[in-house]
Amino acid sequence: MTVRDAAERLKDEIVAWRRQIHANPEVGWHEVATGNLVAAELAKMGIEVTRVAKTGVLGVIRGTAPGKTVALRADMDALPITEANDVPYKSQNPGVMHACGHDGHTAMLLGAAKILSGMRDKLKGTVKLFFQPSEEIGGGALAFIETGALEGVEAILAIHLWPALPSGKVSLVAGPRMASADKLLIKVRGKAGHGSMPHLGVDAILAAAAITMNLQSIVSREVAPLEPAVVTIGRFTGGTTWNITCDEVELEGTTRCFSREIRKDFPATIERIIKSTAASYRAEAELAYLPISPPTINDPLVAKVAAGALTELYGEEAFGDLEKVMGGEDFAYYLERVPGAMVFVGVGNKEKQTDYSLHNERYNLDEDMLPVGAALHAQFALNFLKG
Protein backbone atom coordinates (compact mmCIF):
# COMPACT_ATOMS: atom_id res chain seq x y z
CA MET A 1 0.00 0.00 0.00
CA THR A 2 1.30 3.45 -0.86
CA VAL A 3 1.55 6.25 1.68
CA ARG A 4 -1.15 8.14 -0.19
CA ASP A 5 -3.51 5.15 -0.02
CA ALA A 6 -2.79 4.72 3.69
CA ALA A 7 -3.57 8.38 4.37
CA GLU A 8 -6.86 8.22 2.48
CA ARG A 9 -7.90 5.11 4.42
CA LEU A 10 -7.22 7.03 7.64
CA LYS A 11 -9.20 10.09 6.56
CA ASP A 12 -12.23 9.48 8.79
CA GLU A 13 -9.99 8.92 11.80
CA ILE A 14 -7.90 12.02 11.09
CA VAL A 15 -11.06 14.11 10.69
CA ALA A 16 -12.45 12.70 13.96
CA TRP A 17 -9.26 13.65 15.80
CA ARG A 18 -9.40 17.12 14.32
CA ARG A 19 -13.02 17.65 15.31
CA GLN A 20 -12.47 16.40 18.85
CA ILE A 21 -9.55 18.79 19.27
CA HIS A 22 -11.50 21.64 17.64
CA ALA A 23 -14.42 21.18 20.01
CA ASN A 24 -12.12 21.26 23.02
CA PRO A 25 -9.60 24.03 22.32
CA GLU A 26 -6.95 25.07 24.83
CA VAL A 27 -4.70 28.12 24.80
CA GLY A 28 -0.92 27.99 25.14
CA TRP A 29 0.52 26.11 28.15
CA HIS A 30 -2.96 24.73 28.92
CA GLU A 31 -3.14 21.99 26.26
CA VAL A 32 -3.81 19.31 28.88
CA ALA A 33 -6.72 17.48 27.23
CA THR A 34 -5.13 17.83 23.80
CA GLY A 35 -1.83 16.44 25.06
CA ASN A 36 -3.61 13.58 26.80
CA LEU A 37 -5.45 12.71 23.57
CA VAL A 38 -2.23 12.76 21.55
CA ALA A 39 -0.31 10.68 24.09
CA ALA A 40 -3.10 8.10 24.32
CA GLU A 41 -3.39 7.74 20.54
CA LEU A 42 0.37 7.39 20.10
CA ALA A 43 0.48 4.74 22.82
CA LYS A 44 -2.25 2.76 20.99
CA MET A 45 0.04 2.78 17.95
CA GLY A 46 2.89 1.30 19.98
CA ILE A 47 4.92 4.52 19.76
CA GLU A 48 7.26 5.62 22.56
CA VAL A 49 5.70 8.61 24.34
CA THR A 50 7.29 11.20 26.62
CA ARG A 51 5.55 14.23 28.10
CA VAL A 52 7.82 17.25 27.68
CA ALA A 53 7.75 21.06 27.77
CA LYS A 54 4.89 21.22 30.30
CA THR A 55 1.99 20.18 28.04
CA GLY A 56 3.92 18.94 25.01
CA VAL A 57 4.23 15.38 23.72
CA LEU A 58 7.25 13.72 22.14
CA GLY A 59 6.73 10.51 20.18
CA VAL A 60 9.55 8.33 18.85
CA ILE A 61 9.25 5.72 16.07
CA ARG A 62 12.33 3.55 15.62
CA GLY A 63 12.80 1.73 12.35
CA THR A 64 13.98 -1.84 12.10
CA ALA A 65 17.35 -0.66 10.77
CA PRO A 66 19.65 2.03 12.19
CA GLY A 67 20.09 5.31 10.36
CA LYS A 68 19.47 9.04 10.56
CA THR A 69 16.88 10.86 12.67
CA VAL A 70 14.18 13.13 11.27
CA ALA A 71 11.58 15.19 13.15
CA LEU A 72 8.01 16.16 12.25
CA ARG A 73 6.35 19.00 14.17
CA ALA A 74 2.77 20.09 14.89
CA ASP A 75 1.51 22.83 17.23
CA MET A 76 -1.46 22.21 19.53
CA ASP A 77 -2.62 25.51 21.06
CA ALA A 78 -5.71 27.56 20.24
CA LEU A 79 -6.53 31.28 20.36
CA PRO A 80 -8.61 33.46 22.76
CA ILE A 81 -11.35 33.97 20.14
CA THR A 82 -15.09 33.25 20.36
CA GLU A 83 -16.06 30.97 17.48
CA ALA A 84 -18.82 32.17 15.11
CA ASN A 85 -19.16 28.95 13.09
CA ASP A 86 -22.33 26.89 13.50
CA VAL A 87 -20.90 23.40 13.11
CA PRO A 88 -21.42 20.17 15.10
CA TYR A 89 -17.84 20.36 16.38
CA LYS A 90 -18.03 24.02 17.42
CA SER A 91 -15.80 25.05 20.34
CA GLN A 92 -17.23 24.02 23.71
CA ASN A 93 -14.76 26.24 25.54
CA PRO A 94 -16.21 29.77 25.64
CA GLY A 95 -13.83 32.42 24.32
CA VAL A 96 -11.32 29.89 22.95
CA MET A 97 -11.13 28.65 19.37
CA HIS A 98 -8.85 26.84 16.95
CA ALA A 99 -8.70 29.74 14.49
CA CYS A 100 -5.25 29.00 13.08
CA GLY A 101 -5.49 25.36 12.03
CA HIS A 102 -3.52 23.81 14.89
CA ASP A 103 -6.28 21.26 15.39
CA GLY A 104 -5.63 20.14 11.82
CA HIS A 105 -1.86 20.21 12.30
CA THR A 106 -2.13 17.91 15.30
CA ALA A 107 -4.56 15.54 13.57
CA MET A 108 -2.37 15.34 10.44
CA LEU A 109 0.70 14.44 12.49
CA LEU A 110 -1.27 11.76 14.33
CA GLY A 111 -2.24 10.40 10.93
CA ALA A 112 1.40 10.40 9.82
CA ALA A 113 2.35 8.66 13.05
CA LYS A 114 -0.13 5.88 12.36
CA ILE A 115 1.13 5.47 8.79
CA LEU A 116 4.79 5.35 9.86
CA SER A 117 4.15 3.07 12.84
CA GLY A 118 2.83 0.51 10.37
CA MET A 119 5.91 0.84 8.14
CA ARG A 120 8.73 0.34 10.63
CA ASP A 121 10.22 -2.31 8.39
CA LYS A 122 10.74 0.40 5.75
CA LEU A 123 12.22 2.92 8.18
CA LYS A 124 15.99 3.12 8.18
CA GLY A 125 16.46 5.28 11.22
CA THR A 126 14.24 7.19 13.66
CA VAL A 127 11.29 9.54 13.38
CA LYS A 128 10.60 11.99 16.20
CA LEU A 129 7.13 13.48 16.50
CA PHE A 130 6.96 16.94 18.09
CA PHE A 131 3.51 17.88 19.40
CA GLN A 132 4.41 21.36 20.58
CA PRO A 133 2.52 23.64 22.98
CA SER A 134 2.24 27.42 22.94
CA GLU A 135 3.08 28.54 19.42
CA GLU A 136 0.63 31.43 19.40
CA ILE A 137 1.96 33.20 22.49
CA GLY A 138 5.52 32.00 21.95
CA GLY A 139 7.86 29.99 24.10
CA GLY A 140 6.70 26.53 23.04
CA ALA A 141 9.43 25.79 20.51
CA LEU A 142 12.22 26.94 22.82
CA ALA A 143 10.77 24.91 25.69
CA PHE A 144 10.67 21.85 23.43
CA ILE A 145 14.25 22.43 22.33
CA GLU A 146 15.42 22.78 25.94
CA THR A 147 14.25 19.22 26.65
CA GLY A 148 16.90 17.91 24.27
CA ALA A 149 14.31 16.69 21.77
CA LEU A 150 16.40 17.95 18.84
CA GLU A 151 19.38 15.81 19.81
CA GLY A 152 20.45 13.74 16.82
CA VAL A 153 17.84 15.29 14.51
CA GLU A 154 19.22 16.00 11.03
CA ALA A 155 16.09 17.52 9.45
CA ILE A 156 12.68 18.78 10.56
CA LEU A 157 9.42 19.44 8.72
CA ALA A 158 6.27 21.35 9.71
CA ILE A 159 3.03 21.93 7.83
CA HIS A 160 0.78 24.99 8.11
CA LEU A 161 -2.76 24.84 6.75
CA TRP A 162 -3.34 28.03 4.78
CA PRO A 163 -6.74 29.50 3.72
CA ALA A 164 -5.22 31.97 1.24
CA LEU A 165 -3.96 29.00 -0.80
CA PRO A 166 -6.61 27.02 -2.74
CA SER A 167 -7.45 23.53 -1.56
CA GLY A 168 -5.44 20.98 -3.49
CA LYS A 169 -2.36 23.21 -3.76
CA VAL A 170 0.82 23.05 -1.69
CA SER A 171 3.49 25.75 -1.44
CA LEU A 172 6.93 24.30 -0.86
CA VAL A 173 10.01 26.37 -1.65
CA ALA A 174 13.42 27.16 -0.18
CA GLY A 175 14.38 30.44 1.46
CA PRO A 176 12.42 32.91 3.62
CA ARG A 177 8.77 31.92 4.13
CA MET A 178 7.58 33.71 7.27
CA ALA A 179 8.88 36.84 8.96
CA SER A 180 10.39 37.39 12.36
CA ALA A 181 7.82 38.59 14.89
CA ASP A 182 9.05 40.61 17.84
CA LYS A 183 7.32 42.95 20.28
CA LEU A 184 8.38 46.38 21.46
CA LEU A 185 7.18 48.51 24.38
CA ILE A 186 8.19 52.17 24.60
CA LYS A 187 7.62 54.42 27.59
CA VAL A 188 7.81 58.16 26.98
CA ARG A 189 8.05 60.37 30.08
CA GLY A 190 7.37 64.09 30.22
CA LYS A 191 6.04 66.47 32.88
CA ALA A 192 2.40 67.12 33.72
CA GLY A 193 1.08 70.66 33.67
CA HIS A 194 -1.95 72.77 32.88
CA GLY A 195 -3.10 72.50 29.27
CA SER A 196 -3.27 76.29 29.01
CA MET A 197 0.41 76.63 29.92
CA PRO A 198 2.15 73.85 27.93
CA HIS A 199 5.52 75.61 28.17
CA LEU A 200 5.63 74.77 31.88
CA GLY A 201 5.25 71.04 31.25
CA VAL A 202 6.76 68.47 28.91
CA ASP A 203 4.15 67.00 26.59
CA ALA A 204 4.71 63.23 26.39
CA ILE A 205 1.97 62.89 23.78
CA LEU A 206 3.75 65.25 21.40
CA ALA A 207 7.04 63.41 21.89
CA ALA A 208 5.37 60.01 21.47
CA ALA A 209 3.63 61.13 18.28
CA ALA A 210 6.96 62.24 16.85
CA ILE A 211 8.53 58.92 17.86
CA THR A 212 5.72 57.04 16.10
CA MET A 213 6.38 58.97 12.90
CA ASN A 214 10.18 58.80 13.10
CA LEU A 215 10.20 55.02 13.60
CA GLN A 216 8.84 54.70 10.05
CA SER A 217 12.13 56.06 8.76
CA ILE A 218 13.77 52.76 9.73
CA VAL A 219 12.10 50.90 6.88
CA SER A 220 12.27 53.79 4.40
CA ARG A 221 15.83 54.92 5.10
CA GLU A 222 17.77 52.29 7.10
CA VAL A 223 16.71 49.02 5.47
CA ALA A 224 17.69 48.14 1.90
CA PRO A 225 14.76 48.72 -0.49
CA LEU A 226 14.82 45.07 -1.62
CA GLU A 227 14.49 43.78 1.97
CA PRO A 228 10.87 43.67 3.23
CA ALA A 229 10.49 44.98 6.78
CA VAL A 230 7.75 46.42 9.00
CA VAL A 231 7.76 48.57 12.14
CA THR A 232 4.22 48.98 13.47
CA ILE A 233 2.93 50.82 16.53
CA GLY A 234 -0.38 49.19 17.42
CA ARG A 235 -1.13 50.79 20.80
CA PHE A 236 -0.73 54.43 21.88
CA THR A 237 -1.91 55.08 25.45
CA GLY A 238 -1.53 58.23 27.51
CA GLY A 239 -3.17 61.20 29.16
CA THR A 240 -5.71 61.60 31.93
CA THR A 241 -8.06 64.38 30.85
CA TRP A 242 -8.59 67.13 28.30
CA ASN A 243 -6.79 70.02 29.97
CA ILE A 244 -3.66 68.45 31.45
CA THR A 245 -0.35 68.07 29.66
CA CYS A 246 0.33 64.32 29.56
CA ASP A 247 3.30 63.13 31.60
CA GLU A 248 3.59 59.53 30.35
CA VAL A 249 2.71 57.61 27.19
CA GLU A 250 3.05 53.92 26.42
CA LEU A 251 3.56 52.68 22.87
CA GLU A 252 3.34 49.03 21.93
CA GLY A 253 4.14 47.52 18.56
CA THR A 254 5.91 44.92 16.49
CA THR A 255 8.75 44.49 14.02
CA ARG A 256 8.80 42.06 11.10
CA CYS A 257 11.49 41.08 8.59
CA PHE A 258 12.95 38.10 6.74
CA SER A 259 16.60 38.84 7.51
CA ARG A 260 18.35 37.63 10.66
CA GLU A 261 20.78 40.56 10.33
CA ILE A 262 18.05 43.21 10.14
CA ARG A 263 16.27 41.62 13.08
CA LYS A 264 19.47 41.76 15.10
CA ASP A 265 19.84 45.50 14.37
CA PHE A 266 16.24 46.48 15.19
CA PRO A 267 16.61 47.03 18.98
CA ALA A 268 19.62 49.38 18.79
CA THR A 269 18.15 51.32 15.87
CA ILE A 270 14.78 51.77 17.58
CA GLU A 271 16.40 52.81 20.85
CA ARG A 272 18.56 55.43 19.10
CA ILE A 273 15.54 56.97 17.39
CA ILE A 274 13.22 57.04 20.40
CA LYS A 275 15.80 58.52 22.76
CA SER A 276 16.99 61.22 20.38
CA THR A 277 13.45 62.11 19.34
CA ALA A 278 12.23 62.31 22.93
CA ALA A 279 15.19 64.49 23.90
CA SER A 280 14.35 66.97 21.14
CA TYR A 281 10.99 67.50 22.93
CA ARG A 282 12.61 67.65 26.41
CA ALA A 283 11.17 64.22 27.20
CA GLU A 284 12.73 60.84 27.95
CA ALA A 285 12.06 57.44 26.40
CA GLU A 286 13.00 53.86 27.17
CA LEU A 287 12.58 50.65 25.19
CA ALA A 288 11.74 47.09 26.15
CA TYR A 289 12.31 44.84 23.13
CA LEU A 290 10.90 41.32 23.43
CA PRO A 291 12.10 38.73 20.88
CA ILE A 292 9.27 36.31 20.03
CA SER A 293 10.35 34.41 16.91
CA PRO A 294 13.07 34.62 14.22
CA PRO A 295 12.31 34.53 10.49
CA THR A 296 11.30 31.13 9.12
CA ILE A 297 13.86 30.26 6.43
CA ASN A 298 13.55 26.94 4.62
CA ASP A 299 16.71 24.92 4.01
CA PRO A 300 17.25 24.23 0.27
CA LEU A 301 18.08 20.53 0.65
CA VAL A 302 15.20 19.75 3.01
CA ALA A 303 12.81 21.70 0.78
CA LYS A 304 14.06 19.66 -2.19
CA VAL A 305 13.45 16.36 -0.38
CA ALA A 306 9.97 17.51 0.67
CA ALA A 307 9.20 18.65 -2.88
CA GLY A 308 10.24 15.23 -4.14
CA ALA A 309 7.89 13.61 -1.64
CA LEU A 310 5.01 15.83 -2.77
CA THR A 311 5.67 15.02 -6.43
CA GLU A 312 5.78 11.31 -5.64
CA LEU A 313 2.44 11.56 -3.82
CA TYR A 314 0.39 13.96 -5.94
CA GLY A 315 2.40 14.96 -9.01
CA GLU A 316 3.66 18.32 -10.23
CA GLU A 317 0.13 19.73 -10.43
CA ALA A 318 -0.06 19.80 -6.62
CA PHE A 319 2.39 22.70 -6.38
CA GLY A 320 0.89 26.15 -5.81
CA ASP A 321 2.30 29.66 -5.51
CA LEU A 322 2.26 31.50 -2.20
CA GLU A 323 4.32 34.60 -1.56
CA LYS A 324 6.22 34.70 1.73
CA VAL A 325 4.14 36.20 4.53
CA MET A 326 4.79 38.71 7.31
CA GLY A 327 3.19 36.47 9.94
CA GLY A 328 5.58 34.86 12.41
CA GLU A 329 6.09 31.24 13.45
CA ASP A 330 8.17 29.92 16.35
CA PHE A 331 9.05 26.91 14.19
CA ALA A 332 11.85 29.26 13.15
CA TYR A 333 13.70 28.42 16.38
CA TYR A 334 14.13 24.82 15.20
CA LEU A 335 15.42 26.09 11.86
CA GLU A 336 18.15 28.09 13.61
CA ARG A 337 19.50 24.80 14.91
CA VAL A 338 18.53 22.13 12.38
CA PRO A 339 17.92 22.22 8.59
CA GLY A 340 14.21 22.12 7.94
CA ALA A 341 11.22 23.45 6.05
CA MET A 342 7.77 24.90 6.63
CA VAL A 343 5.21 23.73 4.07
CA PHE A 344 1.90 25.49 3.36
CA VAL A 345 -1.04 23.23 2.48
CA GLY A 346 -3.98 25.08 0.97
CA VAL A 347 -7.40 24.72 2.60
CA GLY A 348 -9.13 27.67 0.93
CA ASN A 349 -12.46 26.69 -0.61
CA LYS A 350 -15.13 29.36 -1.01
CA GLU A 351 -17.95 26.85 -1.53
CA LYS A 352 -17.07 25.13 1.76
CA GLN A 353 -16.60 28.53 3.46
CA THR A 354 -13.02 27.67 4.38
CA ASP A 355 -11.48 30.79 2.89
CA TYR A 356 -11.75 33.00 5.98
CA SER A 357 -8.40 34.34 7.14
CA LEU A 358 -6.35 32.98 10.01
CA HIS A 359 -7.37 34.27 13.46
CA ASN A 360 -10.89 35.02 12.21
CA GLU A 361 -13.91 33.86 14.27
CA ARG A 362 -15.26 32.16 11.12
CA TYR A 363 -12.03 30.31 10.29
CA ASN A 364 -12.53 26.69 9.28
CA LEU A 365 -10.58 24.29 7.11
CA ASP A 366 -11.21 21.96 4.21
CA GLU A 367 -10.95 18.58 5.89
CA ASP A 368 -10.35 16.87 2.53
CA MET A 369 -6.80 18.24 2.78
CA LEU A 370 -5.98 16.56 6.09
CA PRO A 371 -4.88 13.27 4.47
CA VAL A 372 -2.62 15.30 2.15
CA GLY A 373 -0.75 16.74 5.11
CA ALA A 374 -0.52 13.37 6.84
CA ALA A 375 0.80 11.72 3.69
CA LEU A 376 3.35 14.47 3.07
CA HIS A 377 4.69 14.21 6.62
CA ALA A 378 5.07 10.45 6.30
CA GLN A 379 6.51 10.39 2.77
CA PHE A 380 9.04 13.08 3.64
CA ALA A 381 10.25 11.11 6.65
CA LEU A 382 10.57 7.90 4.63
CA ASN A 383 12.43 9.62 1.79
CA PHE A 384 14.78 11.56 4.04
CA LEU A 385 15.76 8.46 5.97
CA LYS A 386 16.45 6.66 2.70
CA GLY A 387 19.13 9.30 2.07
N, C-alpha and C positions, 0 to 999 in steps of 0.2 A: 504494500500500500504506500502511495506517495504521501509526502507531508501535507500537500494540499488536500488530498482525499481525507486524511486523518482529521484535519482541521474542520472540514465541512461536516464530517460525522459528529464532531463535538459541538457543532454550532448551538444546538438547543441548550446544552450544558453551560457553554460560555455565556449565552444570553441570560440564563437563569442566575448565574453568578453575578453578572453585571446588574441585573434588576434587584437582586437581594442587597447588594452593596449600595445601589442608588437609593433604595427605600430607607436605608439606615446610614445616612451620611455622618461623618465625624470630621471635625476640624483638626488641624495639625496638632500633634502630640496627644490626641485623644482617640486615635484609631484603634480602640480596644476590640470592639466587636469585629471590625474589619480584619484586624490582625489575627484574631481567634479563628475566623472563617478561613483565612488563607492558610494558617498553620494546620488546621484540621484537614483541609483538602489535600495539602501536600503530604501529610502523614498517610492519608488513604492511598496515595500513589506510591508509597514506599520511599519517599524522598526524605533525606536528612533535614531536620528543621531545627533552627536555633532562633530564639527571640533576641533581637539586638536593637540598639538605638531606641530605647524606651518601648515604643509600640511597633517597631519594625520587625520584619521576618526575613531570615536568610535561609534559602533552600539550596541544597547541594546535590547534584546528580553526577555520579561517578560512572564513567564508561567502563566497559569490560577490558579496555586496553589503556595503558598510560599515555599521556600526551599533554597538550597545552590546556590552559584554563581560560574560559570565556565567561563573561557575565552578561546577564540580561536584566534590565531595570524597569520597574513600574512604580509610580507614586500612588499613594492611597488616600490622601486627605481631601476633604471637601472645603467649600467656601461658606462664609456667613451670609448667605443669600436666601431669601424666601422664594421657594419654587412656585412658578405660575403655570406650569404644565398640568393638564388634567389627564393623567395616565394612571393605570392600575398600580404602577410601581413608584408613584409620587413619594417624595421625601416625607417620612413620618417623624422627622426631627425638626420641629418648628425653627425657622430662621437659619437652617443649614441645608445646603444643596450641593450635589455634584454638578457644578456648572462649568467644569473644565475638562471633563472626560476621564478623570482619574478612576472612576468606576469601571470604565471600559479598559483602561490601561491594565488595571489589576486583573480583570477577567481574562484579557488576552494572554497575559503572562501565565495565569493558571492553565489556560488551554495549551500553551507551549510546553509547560511543565508536564502535562499529561501526555502530550505527543512524545516528548523526549524521554520520559520515564519508560515508555514502551519500546524505545529504540536504543537501549543501553548497549546492545551488541554492536551497534553502528557508531557508537561514540568512542572516539579515540582521545580520551582526556576527560575534563571535568567542566560541567556547566554550573555556574552559580546564579541563583535567582535572587535579585534584590527587590524586595517589596518595601519601599522606602516611605517613612512618614514625613509629614511637614515640608512639602515642597512649596506650598503657597505662601507660607509665612517665613520660609527660609530655615536653615539649620539642619534639615533632615539629611541632606547628602553628606555634609561634614560629619554629622553624628554617626552615620553609617560607615564612613571612611575611618573614623577613629576606632571602630571596633576591630579593624584589621581585615575587613571583608574583602578589600582589594588585593590582599596579599596573593601573589602568584598570577593574578589576572593579566592577560596579555591584550585583551580587547573587550569593549563593552558597547552594548547597543540599547537604545531606548526608542520607544515609539510614542508619538503624540498624535492623537486624533484631532483633525483640523477641519472646522466647518467651512472655512473659506476655500477649501480645495474640494472639487466635486467627488462624490462617492465613486469608487472604482479607480481613482488616481492616487499615486504615491509619489511624494517628492523626496528624492534621495540623492544629494550631491555633496561634494567635499567643500570645505571652507566654512566661513562664518554663516550661521543659520539663525541664531537668536542673539540678542544684544545683552550686554551686561545690564544689571539692574541694581543700582545703589540708591540709598536714601540720604538726604541731607537735611539738617535742621540748623537754622540760622537764628540767633538772637541778636536783635539790634536794641541798644540801650541809649536813651536820651535823657531828658530832664523835663518833668512835668511843669506846667505853668498855665496861666490863664490864656484862653484862646484869643483874647483881645490884645495880648502883649506877647506875641510869639518870640520876640527878640530876647525875652528873659528866660525862655526855656530852650530845650533842644528837641526838635520834632523828630521822634523816631519813625513816624509814618513817612515823612518826607525822605529820610535817609533810606528806609526800607524799600520805598518805591523806586528810588534811584538804583539801589542794589539789584532789584528785580530786573530792571531794564539793562543794567550794565552786564549782568550775567549772560545775557544773550550774545554779547560780543565774543564769548568763548568759542561758540560754534562758528560764528561768521568771520572771526579774525584770528583765532588761535588754533583752529583745527583745519587740516588740509581740506580743500573743497571736495576732494574725491572720497573723503572718509565720513560716512554718516555718523552724526552724533546729536544728542538732544540734552538740553538742560531745561527742566521744567520746574516752575514754582507752582505747586498745587494748593497751598494753604497760606493765607496772609491774615494774621490775627493780631489785633492791637487796638488800644484806645478804650476809654471808659465811658465817655459821654461827649456831647457835641461841642462843648466850649472849653475843653481842657486839652492842652498840648500833650500828646501821647508820650509816655516815657519808656515804653517797651513794646516791641513788635516781635512776633515769632513768624518765621517763614519755614515752610516745609516743602520739599520737592524731591526730584529724582534726576539722575543722570543715566544716559543710555549711550552705548557705542559698541562697535564690533572689534575694537582694537585693544589688546591688553596694555599697550603702551599709553594710549590716550586715557584709558581708565586709571592707570597708575598716576597720571599727571593731574587728574581732575581735582583732588583735594587741595593741593598746593595752589593751583590756579584760582579756584573758587575762594580760598582764604585770602589770597592777595587782593582780589577784586573787592570782596566785601569789607575788608579792613580799610583799604584806601578810600573806598567810596564813603563809608561811614565817617571817616575822619574829615573828609571834605565838608561834611554837614555838622561837624563838632560832635558826632555821636561815636559810639563804639559798637563793634560787631564781633561775634564769635561763632565758630562753625563746629558742629558735630557731624562727621561724615561716617555713615554706617554702611560698610560693604555688605551686599546681600548675595549677589551672584556674578561671576565673571561672564564674558561672552561665550556662547556655545559654538565651538569651532570643530567641525567634523574632520577627522583624520582621512587623508586621501585613500590609504590602503584599506582601512576598515569600510569606508564608503563604497569602495570598489567591490569588496567581498559581498557587502549587503546588496549592492545593485545586481551582482551576479545571482544572488539568491532570489531576488525579486523576478528577474528575467526567467530563471528556471521555473518558478512557480506560476507566473501569470503572463510572461511574454513582455516584449518591448512596449506594447500598447498600454501597460499599466503605469508607465511613468508619466507624471504630470509636473507642470511648472508651478513653483511657488517661490516668490521672492523672499529673501531673508526678512525677518520681522524684528521689530523693536521690543517685543515682549521678552522677558527674562526667564531663565530656567536654571535651577540649581544643579541640574545634570552636568552643567559646565564644570563643577568642581571635580567630578570624576575625570573629565577630559583634560584637566590640568595635570593629571597624574598617570592616566592610561589612555592609549589611542582608542578612539571610539567614534560613534556617530549617533545623531538624533535624526530619526526618520519621521516624516509627516504623512499620515494616512488620511485621505480625504473622507469625510462623513457628511459633506454638504449635499443635501437633496431637498429642493424646494417643495416637491410634492409630499414628502414625508415630514416637512416642517423641521428639518434638521440643519437648516442653514443660519440659525441665529448665532450670533457671535459668542465667543468664550466669555464667561463671567456674566452672561445675561440670564435673567430669571426664566427665560423660555428655552434656554439651551437644551438640546437633546441630541442624540447621535443615531446614525443609521446603523442599526445592529447587524445588517448584512455584511458590514466591513469588519466585524470582530474576528471572524475566522481568518481574514486576510492578515491581520496583525499577529494572530497566534501562529499562523503558518510562517510568516516572515521571521519572527523571533526564532522559531525552531530550525528553519532551513539555514539561517545565518549561522547559528551555533554549530550545526552539523558541518557546514562548508568550511567555517573557520578552523574547526578542529581537524579537518582533513588536511589543512595546510595549503 
